[in-house]
Amino acid sequence: MTEVVGPRLYSCCNCRNQVALHDDVISKSFQGRNGRAFLFSHAMNVMVGPKEDRQLMTGLHTVADVYCRDCREVLGWKYERAYEETQKYKEGKFILEKSKIVKENW
């Protein structure tokens, strides 16, 4: 018999709502507010808050906080705009903090 295994996912640490696919991880070497964070190309089952300019380690960016759709936990942020040319690759992508997500189906 073969075992059917679903996709590897990340879920909200608070309520286990599925918020991202492992296949969408771009980088695991980012810094969040509370330590290590992952850069994802997509996120799901999240709400995006209002945009604001924020001075981050890599310069000024327009970002919007990202919340779990079920429990409203702040999970990270979405890069809306990067002002420096070398940071443009982040636009439209999501930072999810490692401390706010858990692995599922690993």
MODELLER restraints for C-alpha pairs under 7 A, 6 or more apart:
rsr = mdl.restraints
at = mdl.atoms
rsr.add(forms.Gaussian(group=physical.xy_distance, feature=features.Distance(at['CA:6:A'], at['CA:105:A']), mean=6.60, stdev=0.5))
rsr.add(forms.Gaussian(group=physical.xy_distance, feature=features.Distance(at['CA:7:A'], at['CA:105:A']), mean=6.73, stdev=0.5))
rsr.add(forms.Gaussian(group=physical.xy_distance, feature=features.Distance(at['CA:8:A'], at['CA:21:A']), mean=6.18, stdev=0.5))
rsr.add(forms.Gaussian(group=physical.xy_distance, feature=features.Distance(at['CA:8:A'], at['CA:22:A']), mean=5.46, stdev=0.5))
rsr.add(forms.Gaussian(group=physical.xy_distance, feature=features.Distance(at['CA:8:A'], at['CA:104:A']), mean=6.01, stdev=0.5))
rsr.add(forms.Gaussian(group=physical.xy_distance, feature=features.Distance(at['CA:8:A'], at['CA:105:A']), mean=5.05, stdev=0.5))
rsr.add(forms.Gaussian(group=physical.xy_distance, feature=features.Distance(at['CA:8:A'], at['CA:106:A']), mean=5.78, stdev=0.5))
rsr.add(forms.Gaussian(group=physical.xy_distance, feature=features.Distance(at['CA:9:A'], at['CA:18:A']), mean=6.77, stdev=0.5))
rsr.add(forms.Gaussian(group=physical.xy_distance, feature=features.Distance(at['CA:9:A'], at['CA:20:A']), mean=5.79, stdev=0.5))
rsr.add(forms.Gaussian(group=physical.xy_distance, feature=features.Distance(at['CA:9:A'], at['CA:21:A']), mean=4.49, stdev=0.5))
rsr.add(forms.Gaussian(group=physical.xy_distance, feature=features.Distance(at['CA:9:A'], at['CA:22:A']), mean=5.37, stdev=0.5))
rsr.add(forms.Gaussian(group=physical.xy_distance, feature=features.Distance(at['CA:9:A'], at['CA:103:A']), mean=5.93, stdev=0.5))
rsr.add(forms.Gaussian(group=physical.xy_distance, feature=features.Distance(at['CA:9:A'], at['CA:104:A']), mean=5.03, stdev=0.5))
rsr.add(forms.Gaussian(group=physical.xy_distance, feature=features.Distance(at['CA:9:A'], at['CA:105:A']), mean=6.46, stdev=0.5))
rsr.add(forms.Gaussian(group=physical.xy_distance, feature=features.Distance(at['CA:10:A'], at['CA:18:A']), mean=5.99, stdev=0.5))
rsr.add(forms.Gaussian(group=physical.xy_distance, feature=features.Distance(at['CA:10:A'], at['CA:19:A']), mean=5.89, stdev=0.5))
rsr.add(forms.Gaussian(group=physical.xy_distance, feature=features.Distance(at['CA:10:A'], at['CA:20:A']), mean=5.13, stdev=0.5))
rsr.add(forms.Gaussian(group=physical.xy_distance, feature=features.Distance(at['CA:10:A'], at['CA:21:A']), mean=6.11, stdev=0.5))
rsr.add(forms.Gaussian(group=physical.xy_distance, feature=features.Distance(at['CA:10:A'], at['CA:22:A']), mean=6.78, stdev=0.5))
rsr.add(forms.Gaussian(group=physical.xy_distance, feature=features.Distance(at['CA:10:A'], at['CA:101:A']), mean=5.93, stdev=0.5))
rsr.add(forms.Gaussian(group=physical.xy_distance, feature=features.Distance(at['CA:10:A'], at['CA:102:A']), mean=5.38, stdev=0.5))
rsr.add(forms.Gaussian(group=physical.xy_distance, feature=features.Distance(at['CA:10:A'], at['CA:103:A']), mean=4.67, stdev=0.5))
rsr.add(forms.Gaussian(group=physical.xy_distance, feature=features.Distance(at['CA:10:A'], at['CA:104:A']), mean=5.77, stdev=0.5))
rsr.add(forms.Gaussian(group=physical.xy_distance, feature=features.Distance(at['CA:11:A'], at['CA:17:A']), mean=5.20, stdev=0.5))
rsr.add(forms.Gaussian(group=physical.xy_distance, feature=features.Distance(at['CA:11:A'], at['CA:18:A']), mean=4.14, stdev=0.5))
rsr.add(forms.Gaussian(group=physical.xy_distance, feature=features.Distance(at['CA:11:A'], at['CA:19:A']), mean=5.15, stdev=0.5))
rsr.add(forms.Gaussian(group=physical.xy_distance, feature=features.Distance(at['CA:11:A'], at['CA:20:A']), mean=6.87, stdev=0.5))
rsr.add(forms.Gaussian(group=physical.xy_distance, feature=features.Distance(at['CA:11:A'], at['CA:101:A']), mean=5.29, stdev=0.5))
rsr.add(forms.Gaussian(group=physical.xy_distance, feature=features.Distance(at['CA:11:A'], at['CA:102:A']), mean=5.24, stdev=0.5))
rsr.add(forms.Gaussian(group=physical.xy_distance, feature=features.Distance(at['CA:11:A'], at['CA:103:A']), mean=6.39, stdev=0.5))
rsr.add(forms.Gaussian(group=physical.xy_distance, feature=features.Distance(at['CA:11:A'], at['CA:104:A']), mean=6.74, stdev=0.5))
rsr.add(forms.Gaussian(group=physical.xy_distance, feature=features.Distance(at['CA:12:A'], at['CA:18:A']), mean=6.42, stdev=0.5))
rsr.add(forms.Gaussian(group=physical.xy_distance, feature=features.Distance(at['CA:12:A'], at['CA:19:A']), mean=6.49, stdev=0.5))
rsr.add(forms.Gaussian(group=physical.xy_distance, feature=features.Distance(at['CA:12:A'], at['CA:68:A']), mean=6.75, stdev=0.5))
rsr.add(forms.Gaussian(group=physical.xy_distance, feature=features.Distance(at['CA:12:A'], at['CA:100:A']), mean=6.15, stdev=0.5))
rsr.add(forms.Gaussian(group=physical.xy_distance, feature=features.Distance(at['CA:12:A'], at['CA:101:A']), mean=4.74, stdev=0.5))
rsr.add(forms.Gaussian(group=physical.xy_distance, feature=features.Distance(at['CA:12:A'], at['CA:102:A']), mean=6.37, stdev=0.5))
rsr.add(forms.Gaussian(group=physical.xy_distance, feature=features.Distance(at['CA:13:A'], at['CA:100:A']), mean=5.20, stdev=0.5))
rsr.add(forms.Gaussian(group=physical.xy_distance, feature=features.Distance(at['CA:13:A'], at['CA:101:A']), mean=4.74, stdev=0.5))
rsr.add(forms.Gaussian(group=physical.xy_distance, feature=features.Distance(at['CA:13:A'], at['CA:102:A']), mean=5.48, stdev=0.5))
rsr.add(forms.Gaussian(group=physical.xy_distance, feature=features.Distance(at['CA:15:A'], at['CA:71:A']), mean=6.51, stdev=0.5))
rsr.add(forms.Gaussian(group=physical.xy_distance, feature=features.Distance(at['CA:17:A'], at['CA:70:A']), mean=6.76, stdev=0.5))
rsr.add(forms.Gaussian(group=physical.xy_distance, feature=features.Distance(at['CA:18:A'], at['CA:45:A']), mean=6.76, stdev=0.5))
rsr.add(forms.Gaussian(group=physical.xy_distance, feature=features.Distance(at['CA:19:A'], at['CA:43:A']), mean=5.62, stdev=0.5))
rsr.add(forms.Gaussian(group=physical.xy_distance, feature=features.Distance(at['CA:19:A'], at['CA:44:A']), mean=4.74, stdev=0.5))
rsr.add(forms.Gaussian(group=physical.xy_distance, feature=features.Distance(at['CA:19:A'], at['CA:45:A']), mean=5.48, stdev=0.5))
rsr.add(forms.Gaussian(group=physical.xy_distance, feature=features.Distance(at['CA:19:A'], at['CA:46:A']), mean=6.63, stdev=0.5))
rsr.add(forms.Gaussian(group=physical.xy_distance, feature=features.Distance(at['CA:20:A'], at['CA:42:A']), mean=6.87, stdev=0.5))
rsr.add(forms.Gaussian(group=physical.xy_distance, feature=features.Distance(at['CA:20:A'], at['CA:43:A']), mean=4.85, stdev=0.5))
rsr.add(forms.Gaussian(group=physical.xy_distance, feature=features.Distance(at['CA:20:A'], at['CA:44:A']), mean=5.81, stdev=0.5))
rsr.add(forms.Gaussian(group=physical.xy_distance, feature=features.Distance(at['CA:24:A'], at['CA:40:A']), mean=5.32, stdev=0.5))
rsr.add(forms.Gaussian(group=physical.xy_distance, feature=features.Distance(at['CA:24:A'], at['CA:41:A']), mean=5.32, stdev=0.5))
rsr.add(forms.Gaussian(group=physical.xy_distance, feature=features.Distance(at['CA:24:A'], at['CA:42:A']), mean=6.18, stdev=0.5))
rsr.add(forms.Gaussian(group=physical.xy_distance, feature=features.Distance(at['CA:25:A'], at['CA:38:A']), mean=6.82, stdev=0.5))
rsr.add(forms.Gaussian(group=physical.xy_distance, feature=features.Distance(at['CA:25:A'], at['CA:39:A']), mean=5.97, stdev=0.5))
rsr.add(forms.Gaussian(group=physical.xy_distance, feature=features.Distance(at['CA:25:A'], at['CA:40:A']), mean=4.51, stdev=0.5))
rsr.add(forms.Gaussian(group=physical.xy_distance, feature=features.Distance(at['CA:25:A'], at['CA:41:A']), mean=6.55, stdev=0.5))
rsr.add(forms.Gaussian(group=physical.xy_distance, feature=features.Distance(at['CA:26:A'], at['CA:39:A']), mean=5.43, stdev=0.5))
rsr.add(forms.Gaussian(group=physical.xy_distance, feature=features.Distance(at['CA:26:A'], at['CA:40:A']), mean=5.39, stdev=0.5))
rsr.add(forms.Gaussian(group=physical.xy_distance, feature=features.Distance(at['CA:26:A'], at['CA:41:A']), mean=6.48, stdev=0.5))
rsr.add(forms.Gaussian(group=physical.xy_distance, feature=features.Distance(at['CA:27:A'], at['CA:38:A']), mean=5.70, stdev=0.5))
rsr.add(forms.Gaussian(group=physical.xy_distance, feature=features.Distance(at['CA:27:A'], at['CA:39:A']), mean=5.12, stdev=0.5))
rsr.add(forms.Gaussian(group=physical.xy_distance, feature=features.Distance(at['CA:28:A'], at['CA:37:A']), mean=6.34, stdev=0.5))
rsr.add(forms.Gaussian(group=physical.xy_distance, feature=features.Distance(at['CA:28:A'], at['CA:38:A']), mean=4.41, stdev=0.5))
rsr.add(forms.Gaussian(group=physical.xy_distance, feature=features.Distance(at['CA:28:A'], at['CA:39:A']), mean=6.43, stdev=0.5))
rsr.add(forms.Gaussian(group=physical.xy_distance, feature=features.Distance(at['CA:29:A'], at['CA:36:A']), mean=6.95, stdev=0.5))
rsr.add(forms.Gaussian(group=physical.xy_distance, feature=features.Distance(at['CA:29:A'], at['CA:37:A']), mean=6.72, stdev=0.5))
rsr.add(forms.Gaussian(group=physical.xy_distance, feature=features.Distance(at['CA:29:A'], at['CA:38:A']), mean=6.49, stdev=0.5))
rsr.add(forms.Gaussian(group=physical.xy_distance, feature=features.Distance(at['CA:30:A'], at['CA:36:A']), mean=5.96, stdev=0.5))
rsr.add(forms.Gaussian(group=physical.xy_distance, feature=features.Distance(at['CA:30:A'], at['CA:37:A']), mean=4.92, stdev=0.5))
rsr.add(forms.Gaussian(group=physical.xy_distance, feature=features.Distance(at['CA:30:A'], at['CA:38:A']), mean=5.73, stdev=0.5))
rsr.add(forms.Gaussian(group=physical.xy_distance, feature=features.Distance(at['CA:30:A'], at['CA:39:A']), mean=6.77, stdev=0.5))
rsr.add(forms.Gaussian(group=physical.xy_distance, feature=features.Distance(at['CA:31:A'], at['CA:37:A']), mean=5.19, stdev=0.5))
rsr.add(forms.Gaussian(group=physical.xy_distance, feature=features.Distance(at['CA:32:A'], at['CA:97:A']), mean=5.76, stdev=0.5))
rsr.add(forms.Gaussian(group=physical.xy_distance, feature=features.Distance(at['CA:36:A'], at['CA:97:A']), mean=6.25, stdev=0.5))
rsr.add(forms.Gaussian(group=physical.xy_distance, feature=features.Distance(at['CA:36:A'], at['CA:98:A']), mean=5.76, stdev=0.5))
rsr.add(forms.Gaussian(group=physical.xy_distance, feature=features.Distance(at['CA:37:A'], at['CA:95:A']), mean=6.34, stdev=0.5))
rsr.add(forms.Gaussian(group=physical.xy_distance, feature=features.Distance(at['CA:37:A'], at['CA:96:A']), mean=5.63, stdev=0.5))
rsr.add(forms.Gaussian(group=physical.xy_distance, feature=features.Distance(at['CA:37:A'], at['CA:97:A']), mean=4.12, stdev=0.5))
rsr.add(forms.Gaussian(group=physical.xy_distance, feature=features.Distance(at['CA:37:A'], at['CA:98:A']), mean=4.99, stdev=0.5))
rsr.add(forms.Gaussian(group=physical.xy_distance, feature=features.Distance(at['CA:38:A'], at['CA:95:A']), mean=5.61, stdev=0.5))
rsr.add(forms.Gaussian(group=physical.xy_distance, feature=features.Distance(at['CA:38:A'], at['CA:96:A']), mean=5.47, stdev=0.5))
rsr.add(forms.Gaussian(group=physical.xy_distance, feature=features.Distance(at['CA:38:A'], at['CA:97:A']), mean=6.30, stdev=0.5))
rsr.add(forms.Gaussian(group=physical.xy_distance, feature=features.Distance(at['CA:38:A'], at['CA:98:A']), mean=6.72, stdev=0.5))
rsr.add(forms.Gaussian(group=physical.xy_distance, feature=features.Distance(at['CA:39:A'], at['CA:93:A']), mean=6.94, stdev=0.5))
rsr.add(forms.Gaussian(group=physical.xy_distance, feature=features.Distance(at['CA:39:A'], at['CA:94:A']), mean=5.66, stdev=0.5))
rsr.add(forms.Gaussian(group=physical.xy_distance, feature=features.Distance(at['CA:39:A'], at['CA:95:A']), mean=4.71, stdev=0.5))
rsr.add(forms.Gaussian(group=physical.xy_distance, feature=features.Distance(at['CA:39:A'], at['CA:96:A']), mean=6.66, stdev=0.5))
rsr.add(forms.Gaussian(group=physical.xy_distance, feature=features.Distance(at['CA:40:A'], at['CA:93:A']), mean=5.93, stdev=0.5))
rsr.add(forms.Gaussian(group=physical.xy_distance, feature=features.Distance(at['CA:40:A'], at['CA:94:A']), mean=5.07, stdev=0.5))
rsr.add(forms.Gaussian(group=physical.xy_distance, feature=features.Distance(at['CA:40:A'], at['CA:95:A']), mean=6.29, stdev=0.5))
rsr.add(forms.Gaussian(group=physical.xy_distance, feature=features.Distance(at['CA:41:A'], at['CA:93:A']), mean=4.97, stdev=0.5))
rsr.add(forms.Gaussian(group=physical.xy_distance, feature=features.Distance(at['CA:41:A'], at['CA:94:A']), mean=6.36, stdev=0.5))
rsr.add(forms.Gaussian(group=physical.xy_distance, feature=features.Distance(at['CA:42:A'], at['CA:93:A']), mean=6.37, stdev=0.5))
rsr.add(forms.Gaussian(group=physical.xy_distance, feature=features.Distance(at['CA:42:A'], at['CA:94:A']), mean=6.50, stdev=0.5))
rsr.add(forms.Gaussian(group=physical.xy_distance, feature=features.Distance(at['CA:43:A'], at['CA:94:A']), mean=6.77, stdev=0.5))
rsr.add(forms.Gaussian(group=physical.xy_distance, feature=features.Distance(at['CA:45:A'], at['CA:68:A']), mean=6.55, stdev=0.5))
rsr.add(forms.Gaussian(group=physical.xy_distance, feature=features.Distance(at['CA:45:A'], at['CA:69:A']), mean=5.40, stdev=0.5))
rsr.add(forms.Gaussian(group=physical.xy_distance, feature=features.Distance(at['CA:46:A'], at['CA:66:A']), mean=6.35, stdev=0.5))
rsr.add(forms.Gaussian(group=physical.xy_distance, feature=features.Distance(at['CA:46:A'], at['CA:67:A']), mean=5.40, stdev=0.5))
rsr.add(forms.Gaussian(group=physical.xy_distance, feature=features.Distance(at['CA:46:A'], at['CA:68:A']), mean=4.66, stdev=0.5))
rsr.add(forms.Gaussian(group=physical.xy_distance, feature=features.Distance(at['CA:46:A'], at['CA:69:A']), mean=4.56, stdev=0.5))
rsr.add(forms.Gaussian(group=physical.xy_distance, feature=features.Distance(at['CA:47:A'], at['CA:66:A']), mean=5.69, stdev=0.5))
rsr.add(forms.Gaussian(group=physical.xy_distance, feature=features.Distance(at['CA:47:A'], at['CA:67:A']), mean=5.09, stdev=0.5))
rsr.add(forms.Gaussian(group=physical.xy_distance, feature=features.Distance(at['CA:47:A'], at['CA:68:A']), mean=6.35, stdev=0.5))
rsr.add(forms.Gaussian(group=physical.xy_distance, feature=features.Distance(at['CA:47:A'], at['CA:69:A']), mean=5.53, stdev=0.5))
rsr.add(forms.Gaussian(group=physical.xy_distance, feature=features.Distance(at['CA:48:A'], at['CA:64:A']), mean=6.12, stdev=0.5))
rsr.add(forms.Gaussian(group=physical.xy_distance, feature=features.Distance(at['CA:48:A'], at['CA:65:A']), mean=5.92, stdev=0.5))
rsr.add(forms.Gaussian(group=physical.xy_distance, feature=features.Distance(at['CA:48:A'], at['CA:66:A']), mean=4.70, stdev=0.5))
rsr.add(forms.Gaussian(group=physical.xy_distance, feature=features.Distance(at['CA:48:A'], at['CA:67:A']), mean=6.40, stdev=0.5))
rsr.add(forms.Gaussian(group=physical.xy_distance, feature=features.Distance(at['CA:49:A'], at['CA:64:A']), mean=5.28, stdev=0.5))
rsr.add(forms.Gaussian(group=physical.xy_distance, feature=features.Distance(at['CA:49:A'], at['CA:65:A']), mean=5.18, stdev=0.5))
rsr.add(forms.Gaussian(group=physical.xy_distance, feature=features.Distance(at['CA:49:A'], at['CA:66:A']), mean=6.20, stdev=0.5))
rsr.add(forms.Gaussian(group=physical.xy_distance, feature=features.Distance(at['CA:50:A'], at['CA:64:A']), mean=5.48, stdev=0.5))
rsr.add(forms.Gaussian(group=physical.xy_distance, feature=features.Distance(at['CA:51:A'], at['CA:62:A']), mean=6.31, stdev=0.5))
rsr.add(forms.Gaussian(group=physical.xy_distance, feature=features.Distance(at['CA:51:A'], at['CA:63:A']), mean=5.43, stdev=0.5))
rsr.add(forms.Gaussian(group=physical.xy_distance, feature=features.Distance(at['CA:51:A'], at['CA:64:A']), mean=4.49, stdev=0.5))
rsr.add(forms.Gaussian(group=physical.xy_distance, feature=features.Distance(at['CA:52:A'], at['CA:62:A']), mean=5.37, stdev=0.5))
rsr.add(forms.Gaussian(group=physical.xy_distance, feature=features.Distance(at['CA:52:A'], at['CA:63:A']), mean=5.57, stdev=0.5))
rsr.add(forms.Gaussian(group=physical.xy_distance, feature=features.Distance(at['CA:52:A'], at['CA:64:A']), mean=6.27, stdev=0.5))
rsr.add(forms.Gaussian(group=physical.xy_distance, feature=features.Distance(at['CA:53:A'], at['CA:60:A']), mean=6.80, stdev=0.5))
rsr.add(forms.Gaussian(group=physical.xy_distance, feature=features.Distance(at['CA:53:A'], at['CA:61:A']), mean=5.63, stdev=0.5))
rsr.add(forms.Gaussian(group=physical.xy_distance, feature=features.Distance(at['CA:53:A'], at['CA:62:A']), mean=4.27, stdev=0.5))
rsr.add(forms.Gaussian(group=physical.xy_distance, feature=features.Distance(at['CA:53:A'], at['CA:63:A']), mean=6.24, stdev=0.5))
rsr.add(forms.Gaussian(group=physical.xy_distance, feature=features.Distance(at['CA:54:A'], at['CA:60:A']), mean=5.81, stdev=0.5))
rsr.add(forms.Gaussian(group=physical.xy_distance, feature=features.Distance(at['CA:54:A'], at['CA:61:A']), mean=5.53, stdev=0.5))
rsr.add(forms.Gaussian(group=physical.xy_distance, feature=features.Distance(at['CA:54:A'], at['CA:62:A']), mean=6.12, stdev=0.5))
rsr.add(forms.Gaussian(group=physical.xy_distance, feature=features.Distance(at['CA:54:A'], at['CA:63:A']), mean=6.73, stdev=0.5))
rsr.add(forms.Gaussian(group=physical.xy_distance, feature=features.Distance(at['CA:55:A'], at['CA:61:A']), mean=6.39, stdev=0.5))
rsr.add(forms.Gaussian(group=physical.xy_distance, feature=features.Distance(at['CA:60:A'], at['CA:82:A']), mean=6.76, stdev=0.5))
rsr.add(forms.Gaussian(group=physical.xy_distance, feature=features.Distance(at['CA:60:A'], at['CA:83:A']), mean=6.13, stdev=0.5))
rsr.add(forms.Gaussian(group=physical.xy_distance, feature=features.Distance(at['CA:61:A'], at['CA:81:A']), mean=5.61, stdev=0.5))
rsr.add(forms.Gaussian(group=physical.xy_distance, feature=features.Distance(at['CA:61:A'], at['CA:82:A']), mean=4.66, stdev=0.5))
rsr.add(forms.Gaussian(group=physical.xy_distance, feature=features.Distance(at['CA:61:A'], at['CA:83:A']), mean=6.05, stdev=0.5))
rsr.add(forms.Gaussian(group=physical.xy_distance, feature=features.Distance(at['CA:62:A'], at['CA:79:A']), mean=6.32, stdev=0.5))
rsr.add(forms.Gaussian(group=physical.xy_distance, feature=features.Distance(at['CA:62:A'], at['CA:80:A']), mean=5.33, stdev=0.5))
rsr.add(forms.Gaussian(group=physical.xy_distance, feature=features.Distance(at['CA:62:A'], at['CA:81:A']), mean=4.81, stdev=0.5))
rsr.add(forms.Gaussian(group=physical.xy_distance, feature=features.Distance(at['CA:62:A'], at['CA:82:A']), mean=6.46, stdev=0.5))
rsr.add(forms.Gaussian(group=physical.xy_distance, feature=features.Distance(at['CA:63:A'], at['CA:77:A']), mean=6.32, stdev=0.5))
rsr.add(forms.Gaussian(group=physical.xy_distance, feature=features.Distance(at['CA:63:A'], at['CA:78:A']), mean=5.46, stdev=0.5))
rsr.add(forms.Gaussian(group=physical.xy_distance, feature=features.Distance(at['CA:63:A'], at['CA:79:A']), mean=4.64, stdev=0.5))
rsr.add(forms.Gaussian(group=physical.xy_distance, feature=features.Distance(at['CA:63:A'], at['CA:80:A']), mean=5.16, stdev=0.5))
rsr.add(forms.Gaussian(group=physical.xy_distance, feature=features.Distance(at['CA:63:A'], at['CA:81:A']), mean=6.87, stdev=0.5))
rsr.add(forms.Gaussian(group=physical.xy_distance, feature=features.Distance(at['CA:64:A'], at['CA:77:A']), mean=5.36, stdev=0.5))
rsr.add(forms.Gaussian(group=physical.xy_distance, feature=features.Distance(at['CA:64:A'], at['CA:78:A']), mean=5.22, stdev=0.5))
rsr.add(forms.Gaussian(group=physical.xy_distance, feature=features.Distance(at['CA:64:A'], at['CA:79:A']), mean=6.78, stdev=0.5))
rsr.add(forms.Gaussian(group=physical.xy_distance, feature=features.Distance(at['CA:65:A'], at['CA:74:A']), mean=6.93, stdev=0.5))
rsr.add(forms.Gaussian(group=physical.xy_distance, feature=features.Distance(at['CA:65:A'], at['CA:76:A']), mean=5.89, stdev=0.5))
rsr.add(forms.Gaussian(group=physical.xy_distance, feature=features.Distance(at['CA:65:A'], at['CA:77:A']), mean=4.08, stdev=0.5))
rsr.add(forms.Gaussian(group=physical.xy_distance, feature=features.Distance(at['CA:65:A'], at['CA:78:A']), mean=6.26, stdev=0.5))
rsr.add(forms.Gaussian(group=physical.xy_distance, feature=features.Distance(at['CA:66:A'], at['CA:74:A']), mean=5.89, stdev=0.5))
rsr.add(forms.Gaussian(group=physical.xy_distance, feature=features.Distance(at['CA:66:A'], at['CA:75:A']), mean=5.75, stdev=0.5))
rsr.add(forms.Gaussian(group=physical.xy_distance, feature=features.Distance(at['CA:66:A'], at['CA:76:A']), mean=5.30, stdev=0.5))
rsr.add(forms.Gaussian(group=physical.xy_distance, feature=features.Distance(at['CA:66:A'], at['CA:77:A']), mean=4.70, stdev=0.5))
rsr.add(forms.Gaussian(group=physical.xy_distance, feature=features.Distance(at['CA:66:A'], at['CA:78:A']), mean=6.40, stdev=0.5))
rsr.add(forms.Gaussian(group=physical.xy_distance, feature=features.Distance(at['CA:67:A'], at['CA:73:A']), mean=5.34, stdev=0.5))
rsr.add(forms.Gaussian(group=physical.xy_distance, feature=features.Distance(at['CA:67:A'], at['CA:74:A']), mean=4.42, stdev=0.5))
rsr.add(forms.Gaussian(group=physical.xy_distance, feature=features.Distance(at['CA:67:A'], at['CA:75:A']), mean=5.54, stdev=0.5))
rsr.add(forms.Gaussian(group=physical.xy_distance, feature=features.Distance(at['CA:68:A'], at['CA:74:A']), mean=6.55, stdev=0.5))
rsr.add(forms.Gaussian(group=physical.xy_distance, feature=features.Distance(at['CA:68:A'], at['CA:75:A']), mean=6.65, stdev=0.5))
rsr.add(forms.Gaussian(group=physical.xy_distance, feature=features.Distance(at['CA:75:A'], at['CA:96:A']), mean=5.46, stdev=0.5))
rsr.add(forms.Gaussian(group=physical.xy_distance, feature=features.Distance(at['CA:75:A'], at['CA:97:A']), mean=6.01, stdev=0.5))
rsr.add(forms.Gaussian(group=physical.xy_distance, feature=features.Distance(at['CA:75:A'], at['CA:100:A']), mean=5.56, stdev=0.5))
rsr.add(forms.Gaussian(group=physical.xy_distance, feature=features.Distance(at['CA:76:A'], at['CA:95:A']), mean=5.26, stdev=0.5))
rsr.add(forms.Gaussian(group=physical.xy_distance, feature=features.Distance(at['CA:76:A'], at['CA:96:A']), mean=4.55, stdev=0.5))
rsr.add(forms.Gaussian(group=physical.xy_distance, feature=features.Distance(at['CA:76:A'], at['CA:97:A']), mean=5.62, stdev=0.5))
rsr.add(forms.Gaussian(group=physical.xy_distance, feature=features.Distance(at['CA:77:A'], at['CA:94:A']), mean=5.84, stdev=0.5))
rsr.add(forms.Gaussian(group=physical.xy_distance, feature=features.Distance(at['CA:77:A'], at['CA:95:A']), mean=5.26, stdev=0.5))
rsr.add(forms.Gaussian(group=physical.xy_distance, feature=features.Distance(at['CA:77:A'], at['CA:96:A']), mean=6.82, stdev=0.5))
rsr.add(forms.Gaussian(group=physical.xy_distance, feature=features.Distance(at['CA:78:A'], at['CA:92:A']), mean=6.50, stdev=0.5))
rsr.add(forms.Gaussian(group=physical.xy_distance, feature=features.Distance(at['CA:78:A'], at['CA:93:A']), mean=5.72, stdev=0.5))
rsr.add(forms.Gaussian(group=physical.xy_distance, feature=features.Distance(at['CA:78:A'], at['CA:94:A']), mean=4.38, stdev=0.5))
rsr.add(forms.Gaussian(group=physical.xy_distance, feature=features.Distance(at['CA:78:A'], at['CA:95:A']), mean=6.16, stdev=0.5))
rsr.add(forms.Gaussian(group=physical.xy_distance, feature=features.Distance(at['CA:79:A'], at['CA:90:A']), mean=6.07, stdev=0.5))
rsr.add(forms.Gaussian(group=physical.xy_distance, feature=features.Distance(at['CA:79:A'], at['CA:91:A']), mean=5.00, stdev=0.5))
rsr.add(forms.Gaussian(group=physical.xy_distance, feature=features.Distance(at['CA:79:A'], at['CA:92:A']), mean=5.42, stdev=0.5))
rsr.add(forms.Gaussian(group=physical.xy_distance, feature=features.Distance(at['CA:79:A'], at['CA:93:A']), mean=5.59, stdev=0.5))
rsr.add(forms.Gaussian(group=physical.xy_distance, feature=features.Distance(at['CA:79:A'], at['CA:94:A']), mean=6.29, stdev=0.5))
rsr.add(forms.Gaussian(group=physical.xy_distance, feature=features.Distance(at['CA:80:A'], at['CA:91:A']), mean=5.26, stdev=0.5))
rsr.add(forms.Gaussian(group=physical.xy_distance, feature=features.Distance(at['CA:80:A'], at['CA:92:A']), mean=5.45, stdev=0.5))
rsr.add(forms.Gaussian(group=physical.xy_distance, feature=features.Distance(at['CA:81:A'], at['CA:91:A']), mean=5.35, stdev=0.5))
rsr.add(forms.Gaussian(group=physical.xy_distance, feature=features.Distance(at['CA:82:A'], at['CA:88:A']), mean=5.25, stdev=0.5))
rsr.add(forms.Gaussian(group=physical.xy_distance, feature=features.Distance(at['CA:82:A'], at['CA:91:A']), mean=6.35, stdev=0.5))
